[in-house]
C-alpha cells in the first residue's frame, strides 16, 4: 500500500501501481534529517501496528539518489526491528517499484566502519557484505579530483592494500552488479597516518643480475653518513650460486671498492679482492659472514669478498668478471656493524646493472632491521641515465616490491603515479639526481615495516637495457 501526497503524479509515474494507492492523500512532508513513521488503527482505537524511525544515513542512494528503501525479509521481520538499519536495503532500481515485490535486489552493508584509519606500511582491508538472488560482481573505485575511478584488479567483495601508503588515502566505494543492475555501496574514507619514529634502518642490499662487461658490469654504490666508521661486507658471488641451481654464473668475479674524493671530483681505490679465500683477515670475514646470516662461500671458489671499515662518504665499486667474463652474479652489501644504534649508517644503497628478460631481470633484495617502520625512496632509473653519457639504457623500467612472494607495491612511469610531487621532493632532500617529469623511469616513496623485501625491475614489453636500482632512507 502506498500513501501519496499527489495521487495524480503517482498515477502518471506508476500507471500499473494505481491499485496499490491508499485512500486519501498525504498532506504533510517528511524531514530530510530522518522521520518517525507510524501505521495506526483509526479512532477509537489509535493503536500502533508499526511505529519506527528511518535515518537518511541508512543509504546514500535512497537519500536523494532516487532509490527506495526495502525491507529485506518482511515476512519474518519483527515490528521492533523496523527502525534498524540492518533491516533495510536499497531497491533494485531507481524510483523503486511500488505495487510489485522487489525481487532480486542487491543489499550492501559495509564490512568495516565508514571511516578507516591505519598507519603507513600496515595491511588494510576494505570490505562489504552483499546479498542478492543473482550472481554478484564487484568493482572498487576511488574518488580522484571529483571523479570515481576504477581501482585496477579490485574486483572482489574485499579490497586489500598489502602495504598501505600515504598515497592510498582517499574515499572508496564499490559497485555491486547483479542481473544487470548496479548498486553502489556507501563511501569509505581511508586515512593513513605517518609511521611513528623507530629504530628501523637499511642494513643490506643483494642484487642478482647478469654481469656483463664495460658499462654493463654490475656497479654497486652506497653512501655512509653519520660519525665514526661503518663496517661493511661486500661480496660478488658467481660460482657458489651453482650450488643453488643457478646456471650460467659468472666464473671468476672480482671486486674493487672506490671512494669519491670531493676535492678532485674522482673516485679513488680503497680495497680490492679476487678470490675470497685470499682476503685479508679471512677468519674475521668468515665469522662475520656467519653472524650476518649470509650463506657460506664455497672453499676455493672464485667468488670475491671484502670486509672493510669505512668513514662517512660516497662509495662505488667495480664488480665485473676477470678477463671481461660474463654471467649471472649476486652482488651483496651488508651492514656489518654489531651496535644496535651505530653512529654511522647506510643512507643510500644502489646497484647498476643490465636488465634482461625472464629470470635475467634485475632482482634486488634489501633488509630493514630494527623495530617499527622506515620510509624509503625507491627508484628504477633507465632513460635518465642517458643524461650521464650511458648508452643502451632500459627505455621503460617497471618496478615491483615483494614481501616474500607477494607483490605489495608497483610503479611504472614515476610522474604519473600517486604522490609524484612527494617523490620529487624527497629526491631533492636526499640529494638524488632529478628525474624529468614525463620520463619513463619508475620511482615512489614508501613506508615499510622492518623485514626483508625484494625489488624486481623489468622492462615494459620484455625490453632490455641498463638500469640503476636505488634505495634511499627518506628524512
C-alpha positions as CSV (number, residue, x, y, z in Angstrom):
1,X,0.0,0.0,0.0
2,X,1.3,3.4,-1.0
3,X,0.4,6.7,0.7
4,X,0.9,9.5,-1.9
5,X,1.0,13.3,-1.5
6,X,0.0,13.7,-5.1
7,X,-2.2,10.9,-6.4
8,X,-2.1,12.3,-10.0
9,X,1.7,12.5,-10.0
10,X,2.0,9.0,-8.7
11,X,-0.5,7.6,-11.2
12,X,1.4,9.3,-14.0
13,X,4.7,7.9,-12.9
14,X,3.5,4.4,-11.9
15,X,0.3,3.7,-14.0
16,X,0.4,0.0,-13.2
17,X,0.5,0.6,-9.5
18,X,-2.7,2.5,-9.1
19,X,-4.4,-0.3,-7.2
20,X,-1.7,-0.1,-4.5
21,X,-2.7,3.5,-3.6
22,X,-4.3,4.0,-0.1
23,X,-7.4,6.2,0.1
24,X,-6.9,9.9,0.6
25,X,-3.7,11.9,0.3
26,X,-0.7,12.7,2.5
27,X,-0.8,16.4,3.4
28,X,2.4,16.6,5.4
29,X,6.1,16.4,4.5
30,X,9.0,14.2,5.6
31,X,12.1,15.6,7.3
32,X,15.3,15.2,5.3
33,X,17.1,14.6,8.7
34,X,15.1,11.5,9.4
35,X,11.5,10.8,10.4
36,X,9.2,8.7,12.6
37,X,6.6,6.8,10.6
38,X,3.6,5.0,12.1
39,X,0.9,2.7,10.9
40,X,-2.0,3.2,13.3
41,X,-5.6,1.9,13.6
42,X,-8.3,4.6,13.3
43,X,-10.4,6.0,16.1
44,X,-11.4,5.0,18.5
45,X,-8.5,2.5,18.9
46,X,-5.4,4.6,17.9
47,X,-3.2,1.5,18.3
48,X,0.2,1.5,16.5
49,X,0.6,-1.5,14.2
50,X,4.1,-0.2,13.3
51,X,6.0,2.8,14.6
52,X,9.6,3.3,13.6
53,X,12.1,5.9,12.7
54,X,14.2,5.9,9.5
55,X,17.5,7.7,9.0
56,X,18.9,9.2,5.8
57,X,22.3,7.7,6.6
58,X,21.0,4.2,6.1
59,X,21.6,4.5,2.3
60,X,23.3,7.3,0.3
61,X,21.3,6.1,-2.8
62,X,18.0,6.4,-1.0
63,X,18.9,9.8,0.4
64,X,18.3,11.9,-2.7
65,X,19.6,9.3,-5.2
66,X,16.2,8.2,-6.4
67,X,16.2,4.7,-4.9
68,X,13.8,3.4,-2.3
69,X,14.4,1.5,1.0
70,X,13.0,-2.1,1.0
71,X,12.6,-4.4,4.0
72,X,14.9,-7.3,3.4
73,X,12.7,-10.1,4.8
74,X,9.3,-8.6,5.7
75,X,7.6,-11.9,6.4
76,X,9.9,-12.7,9.3
77,X,10.9,-9.2,10.5
78,X,9.6,-8.3,13.9
79,X,7.9,-4.8,14.3
80,X,10.6,-3.8,16.8
81,X,13.3,-4.2,14.1
82,X,11.9,-1.8,11.6
83,X,13.9,1.1,13.0
84,X,17.2,-0.7,12.5
85,X,19.5,0.0,9.5
86,X,20.2,-3.7,9.0
87,X,16.5,-4.4,8.3
88,X,16.6,-2.3,5.1
89,X,18.3,-2.4,1.8
90,X,18.3,-0.3,-1.3
91,X,15.8,-1.0,-4.0
92,X,16.9,-2.9,-7.1
93,X,16.3,0.0,-9.4
94,X,16.0,3.8,-9.2
95,X,12.5,5.2,-8.5
96,X,11.5,1.9,-6.7
97,X,8.8,-0.4,-7.9
98,X,5.6,0.2,-6.0
99,X,2.9,-2.4,-6.3
100,X,5.4,-5.1,-7.2
101,X,7.6,-7.2,-4.9
102,X,11.3,-6.0,-5.2
103,X,12.7,-9.4,-6.2
104,X,16.5,-10.0,-6.7
105,X,17.5,-6.7,-5.1
106,X,21.1,-6.3,-4.1
107,X,21.7,-5.4,-0.4
108,X,25.1,-3.9,0.6
109,X,26.5,-3.3,4.0
110,X,30.0,-2.2,4.9
111,X,32.3,-4.8,6.4
112,X,34.1,-2.0,8.4
113,X,33.2,1.5,9.5
114,X,32.7,4.3,7.1
115,X,36.0,5.8,8.3
116,X,39.1,3.7,8.4
117,X,42.4,4.9,9.9
118,X,45.6,3.0,9.5
119,X,49.4,3.6,9.8
120,X,51.6,3.8,6.7
121,X,53.1,0.3,6.0
122,X,50.3,-1.7,7.5
123,X,48.0,-4.1,5.8
124,X,44.5,-2.6,5.2
125,X,41.3,-4.3,4.0
126,X,38.1,-2.6,3.0
127,X,35.1,-4.8,2.5
128,X,31.4,-5.1,2.0
129,X,28.8,-7.7,2.5
130,X,26.4,-8.0,-0.4
131,X,23.4,-10.3,-0.9
132,X,21.2,-10.9,-3.9
133,X,19.2,-13.7,-5.6
134,X,21.6,-13.4,-8.6
135,X,25.3,-13.8,-9.1
136,X,27.3,-10.7,-8.0
137,X,30.3,-8.9,-9.5
138,X,32.3,-6.2,-7.8
139,X,34.4,-3.1,-8.8
140,X,36.0,-0.9,-6.3
141,X,36.5,2.7,-7.1
142,X,38.4,5.7,-5.6
143,X,37.4,9.3,-5.8
144,X,40.0,11.3,-7.8
145,X,39.5,15.0,-8.4
146,X,35.8,14.6,-8.1
147,X,35.5,11.6,-10.4
148,X,35.1,8.0,-9.4
149,X,38.0,5.9,-11.0
150,X,38.1,2.1,-11.1
151,X,40.8,0.5,-8.9
152,X,42.7,-1.9,-11.2
153,X,42.3,-5.5,-10.1
154,X,39.9,-4.7,-7.2
155,X,37.0,-6.9,-8.2
156,X,36.1,-8.8,-5.1
157,X,33.9,-8.1,-2.0
158,X,37.1,-7.0,-0.2
159,X,40.0,-4.8,-1.3
160,X,43.3,-5.3,0.4
161,X,46.3,-3.0,0.4
162,X,49.2,-5.2,1.5
163,X,51.3,-2.2,2.3
164,X,49.2,0.9,2.8
165,X,50.9,4.2,1.8
166,X,50.1,7.9,2.2
167,X,49.0,8.0,-1.5
168,X,46.4,5.3,-0.8
169,X,44.4,7.7,1.4
170,X,41.1,8.8,0.0
171,X,37.4,7.9,-0.5
172,X,36.4,4.5,-1.7
173,X,33.2,2.7,-2.8
174,X,32.3,-0.5,-4.6
175,X,29.9,-1.1,-7.4
176,X,28.0,-4.3,-7.0
177,X,26.2,-5.7,-10.1
178,X,23.5,-8.4,-10.1
179,X,21.2,-9.3,-13.0
180,X,22.4,-6.3,-15.0
181,X,21.6,-3.8,-12.2
182,X,24.3,-2.0,-10.4
183,X,24.1,-0.9,-6.7
184,X,26.6,1.5,-5.2
185,X,27.9,1.0,-1.6
186,X,28.2,3.7,0.9
187,X,31.6,5.5,0.8
188,X,34.5,4.5,3.0
189,X,37.1,7.2,3.9
190,X,40.6,5.8,4.4
191,X,43.1,7.9,6.4
192,X,46.8,7.0,6.5
193,X,48.8,8.2,9.5
194,X,52.5,8.6,9.3
195,X,54.6,5.8,10.9
196,X,56.0,6.7,14.3
197,X,59.7,7.3,14.9
198,X,61.5,4.0,15.1
199,X,65.0,2.3,15.2
200,X,64.5,0.7,11.8
201,X,67.3,1.2,9.3
202,X,68.6,-0.2,6.0
203,X,71.1,-2.9,6.6
204,X,71.8,-4.8,3.3
205,X,71.2,-4.9,-0.4
206,X,71.7,-8.0,-2.5
207,X,71.3,-7.7,-6.3
208,X,71.1,-10.7,-8.7
209,X,71.6,-9.8,-12.4
210,X,73.6,-10.7,-15.5
211,X,77.0,-9.2,-15.1
212,X,78.3,-8.2,-18.5
213,X,81.5,-6.1,-19.2
214,X,82.3,-2.5,-19.7
215,X,79.4,-0.2,-18.7
216,X,77.1,-3.2,-18.4
217,X,79.0,-4.8,-15.5
218,X,77.4,-4.7,-12.1
219,X,78.2,-1.5,-10.3
220,X,77.1,-1.1,-6.6
221,X,77.0,2.2,-4.9
222,X,76.3,3.4,-1.3
223,X,76.6,6.3,1.0
224,X,77.8,6.2,4.6
225,X,76.5,9.1,6.8
226,X,77.0,9.9,10.5
227,X,80.2,9.8,12.5
228,X,82.9,7.2,13.2
229,X,83.2,4.3,10.7
230,X,80.8,1.8,9.2
231,X,81.9,-1.9,8.9
232,X,80.7,-3.2,5.5
233,X,80.8,-6.7,4.0
234,X,80.8,-6.6,0.1
235,X,80.6,-9.8,-1.9
236,X,80.5,-10.6,-5.6
237,X,79.2,-14.1,-5.9
238,X,79.2,-16.3,-9.0
239,X,80.5,-19.9,-8.7
240,X,78.8,-20.6,-5.4
241,X,75.4,-19.8,-7.0
242,X,75.7,-23.0,-8.9
243,X,75.1,-24.8,-5.6
244,X,71.6,-23.2,-5.5
245,X,70.7,-24.5,-9.0
246,X,71.7,-21.2,-10.9
247,X,73.3,-21.9,-14.3
248,X,75.4,-19.6,-16.4
249,X,77.0,-18.0,-13.4
250,X,80.0,-15.5,-13.5
251,X,83.0,-17.8,-13.3
252,X,85.6,-15.5,-11.7
253,X,84.0,-12.4,-10.1
254,X,86.3,-9.6,-8.9
255,X,85.6,-6.6,-6.7
256,X,87.3,-3.2,-6.4
257,X,85.9,-0.7,-3.9
258,X,86.2,3.1,-4.6
259,X,85.6,6.2,-2.6
260,X,84.6,9.6,-4.1
261,X,87.1,12.4,-3.4
262,X,85.2,15.7,-3.4
263,X,88.4,17.7,-3.8
264,X,89.3,16.1,-7.2
265,X,85.8,15.0,-8.3
266,X,87.1,11.5,-8.9
267,X,86.8,8.0,-7.3
268,X,90.0,6.5,-5.7
269,X,90.6,2.8,-5.0
270,X,90.1,1.8,-1.4
271,X,90.4,-2.0,-1.5
272,X,90.1,-4.9,-3.9
273,X,89.7,-8.7,-4.0
274,X,89.7,-11.5,-6.5
275,X,89.0,-15.0,-4.9
276,X,87.7,-14.5,-1.4
277,X,90.0,-17.2,0.1
278,X,92.9,-14.7,-0.3
279,X,91.1,-11.9,1.6
280,X,92.9,-10.1,4.4
281,X,91.7,-11.2,7.9
282,X,89.9,-14.2,6.4
283,X,88.9,-15.7,9.7
284,X,87.1,-12.5,10.7
285,X,85.5,-12.3,7.3
286,X,84.1,-15.8,7.6
287,X,82.8,-15.3,11.2
288,X,81.2,-12.0,10.2
289,X,79.6,-13.7,7.2
290,X,78.1,-16.3,9.5
291,X,76.9,-13.8,12.1
292,X,75.0,-11.8,9.4
293,X,73.2,-15.0,8.2
294,X,74.8,-14.9,4.8
295,X,75.4,-18.2,3.1
296,X,78.9,-19.6,3.1
297,X,81.1,-19.3,0.0
298,X,82.4,-22.5,-1.5
299,X,86.0,-23.2,-0.4
300,X,88.5,-22.4,-3.2
301,X,85.8,-20.8,-5.3
302,X,86.4,-17.7,-7.5
303,X,83.9,-15.6,-5.6
304,X,85.2,-12.3,-4.2
305,X,84.6,-10.6,-0.8
306,X,85.7,-7.6,1.2
307,X,85.2,-6.7,4.9
308,X,86.1,-3.0,5.4
309,X,85.7,-0.2,7.9
310,X,84.7,3.0,6.1
311,X,84.4,6.6,7.2
312,X,81.4,8.6,6.0
313,X,81.4,9.3,2.3
314,X,80.2,8.2,-1.1
315,X,81.4,4.8,-2.4
316,X,81.2,2.7,-5.6
317,X,82.7,-0.5,-6.8
318,X,83.7,-2.3,-9.9
319,X,82.2,-5.7,-9.8
320,X,82.7,-7.5,-13.1
321,X,84.5,-10.7,-14.2
322,X,88.2,-11.4,-14.7
323,X,89.2,-11.0,-18.4
324,X,85.8,-9.4,-19.2
325,X,83.9,-12.6,-18.1
326,X,80.1,-12.5,-18.1
327,X,77.4,-14.4,-16.4
328,X,74.8,-14.4,-13.5
329,X,76.2,-12.8,-10.3
330,X,74.9,-11.9,-6.9
331,X,76.2,-8.6,-5.6
332,X,75.8,-8.2,-1.8
333,X,76.3,-5.3,0.5
334,X,75.8,-5.9,4.3
335,X,75.9,-3.5,7.2
336,X,78.3,-5.5,9.4
337,X,78.1,-3.2,12.5
338,X,77.2,-5.0,15.7
339,X,75.9,-2.0,17.6
340,X,72.1,-1.7,17.9
341,X,72.3,2.1,17.1
342,X,75.6,2.6,15.2
343,X,76.9,6.2,14.8
344,X,77.4,5.7,11.1
345,X,74.7,4.2,8.8
346,X,74.0,3.3,5.2
347,X,71.8,6.1,3.9
348,X,71.7,5.1,0.2
349,X,72.3,1.8,-1.5
350,X,72.2,1.2,-5.2
351,X,73.2,-1.2,-8.0
352,X,73.5,-0.5,-11.7
353,X,73.2,-3.5,-14.0
354,X,71.8,-5.0,-17.2
355,X,68.1,-5.8,-17.1
356,X,67.3,-8.9,-19.2
357,X,64.1,-10.9,-19.6
358,X,62.6,-13.8,-17.7
359,X,65.0,-15.0,-15.0
360,X,67.5,-12.4,-16.1
361,X,65.7,-9.3,-14.9
362,X,67.4,-7.4,-12.0
363,X,66.3,-8.7,-8.6
364,X,67.5,-6.6,-5.6
365,X,66.7,-7.8,-2.1
366,X,67.0,-5.4,0.9
367,X,66.5,-5.7,4.6
368,X,65.1,-3.1,7.1
369,X,66.4,-4.1,10.5
370,X,65.3,-2.9,14.0
371,X,61.8,-2.2,15.0
372,X,59.0,0.0,13.6
373,X,58.9,1.2,10.0
374,X,61.2,3.1,7.6
375,X,60.3,5.5,4.8
376,X,62.3,5.0,1.7
377,X,62.7,6.4,-1.8
378,X,63.0,3.5,-4.3
379,X,63.8,4.2,-7.9
380,X,64.5,2.2,-11.1
381,X,66.2,4.6,-13.4
382,X,66.6,3.8,-17.1
383,X,66.0,6.7,-19.7
384,X,67.5,9.4,-17.4
385,X,70.9,7.5,-17.4
386,X,71.4,8.8,-20.9
387,X,72.0,12.2,-19.5
388,X,75.1,10.8,-17.8
389,X,76.6,9.5,-21.1
390,X,75.4,5.9,-20.7
391,X,74.1,4.1,-23.8
392,X,71.8,1.1,-24.2
393,X,69.7,2.1,-21.2
394,X,66.4,0.4,-20.3
395,X,63.7,2.5,-22.1
396,X,60.8,1.9,-19.8
397,X,61.6,0.3,-16.4
398,X,58.8,-1.2,-14.3
399,X,59.3,-1.6,-10.5
400,X,57.7,-4.1,-8.1
401,X,58.3,-4.6,-4.4
402,X,57.7,-8.1,-3.0
403,X,57.3,-9.3,0.6
404,X,58.1,-13.0,0.3
405,X,56.2,-14.0,-2.8
406,X,53.5,-11.3,-2.5
407,X,53.6,-8.2,-4.7
408,X,52.9,-5.3,-2.3
409,X,53.6,-2.2,-4.4
410,X,54.2,-1.4,-8.1
411,X,55.2,1.6,-10.2
412,X,55.6,2.4,-13.9
413,X,56.3,6.0,-15.0
414,X,57.0,7.8,-11.8
415,X,55.4,11.2,-12.6
416,X,52.0,9.6,-13.5
417,X,52.0,7.7,-10.2
418,X,50.3,8.6,-6.9
419,X,52.1,11.4,-5.0
420,X,54.6,12.2,-7.7
421,X,55.2,15.5,-6.1
422,X,56.3,13.8,-2.9
423,X,58.6,11.6,-4.8
424,X,60.3,14.6,-6.4
425,X,60.5,16.5,-3.1
426,X,62.1,13.6,-1.2
427,X,64.6,13.0,-4.1
428,X,65.7,16.6,-3.7
429,X,66.0,16.2,0.1
430,X,68.2,13.1,-0.1
431,X,70.4,14.5,-2.9
432,X,69.3,12.2,-5.6
433,X,69.6,13.5,-9.2
434,X,66.3,14.7,-10.6
435,X,64.1,12.6,-12.9
436,X,62.4,14.7,-15.7
437,X,58.7,14.9,-15.4
438,X,57.2,12.6,-18.0
439,X,60.2,10.3,-18.1
440,X,59.7,6.5,-18.2
441,X,61.7,6.0,-15.0
442,X,59.9,4.3,-12.1
443,X,60.0,5.6,-8.5
444,X,58.0,6.2,-5.4
445,X,58.2,7.0,-1.7
446,X,57.0,4.1,0.5
447,X,56.9,3.3,4.2
448,X,57.7,-0.3,5.1
449,X,57.9,-2.1,8.5
450,X,61.1,-3.9,9.4
451,X,61.6,-7.0,7.4
452,X,63.1,-8.5,4.2
453,X,61.9,-7.3,0.8
454,X,62.7,-7.7,-2.9
455,X,62.7,-5.2,-5.7
456,X,62.2,-6.6,-9.2
457,X,63.0,-4.4,-12.2
458,X,62.0,-5.4,-15.7
459,X,61.4,-3.6,-19.0
460,X,57.9,-3.0,-20.3
461,X,57.0,-5.3,-23.2
462,X,60.1,-7.5,-22.4
463,X,62.6,-4.8,-23.4
464,X,66.2,-4.9,-22.1
465,X,68.9,-2.5,-21.2
466,X,71.0,-0.8,-18.5
467,X,69.2,0.4,-15.3
468,X,70.0,1.8,-11.9
469,X,68.2,0.5,-8.8
470,X,68.3,2.9,-5.9
471,X,67.1,2.8,-2.3
472,X,67.4,5.9,-0.1
473,X,66.4,6.5,3.5
474,X,63.9,9.4,3.5
475,X,64.3,12.1,6.1
